[in-house]
Amino acid sequence: MKSNTAIIKALNGLLAYELAAMDQYFIHSEMYADWGLSKLHERIAHEFDDEKGHAKELIARILFLEGKPDMITRDGLNIGSDVPSMLQSDLDVEYAVAKALKSAIALCETEKDFVTREILEKLLDDTEKDHAFWLEQQLGLIKRIGLENYLQSQM
């Protein structure tokens, strides 16, 4: 099913964010494991898997619309150097993804591509209610209980 180029371009833009988030979560999870922060490692490894699933959905939709998935471009990749900067850079990516998803959803509405819109709405729900919310909670915990107590709770 051929789609218009604007929607395929928007989907490839979203794919660039999801691939960057996937890469970022992957390296951050491995850093947490190396530092002995097993709870953070497990959660961020789970986020990596979620992002991989999002990328897979976008790729499938691009292919269905007879487009070519751009697997090279990465948008927003920022590797942190300590736990707070890692959590913040992950949150920044999630905020960027949410903004891009909202823009792409609006485009789908304009172009009357309701199936793609529905797919993107599910990704937005996961991005806002699961990923961003959890990261906001972690940064809030660090502010409330202090970094040392937070790190101890993640071992």
Buried (B, 14 or more C-beta within 10 A) or exposed (E): EEBEEBBBBBBBBBBBBBBBBBBBBBBBBBBBBEBEBEEBBBBBBBBBBBBBBBBEBBBEBBEEBEBEBBEEEBBBBEEBEEBBEBBBBBBBBBBBBBEBBBBBBEBBEEBEBEEBBEBBBEBBEBBBEBBBEBBBEBBEBBEEEEEEEBBEEBE
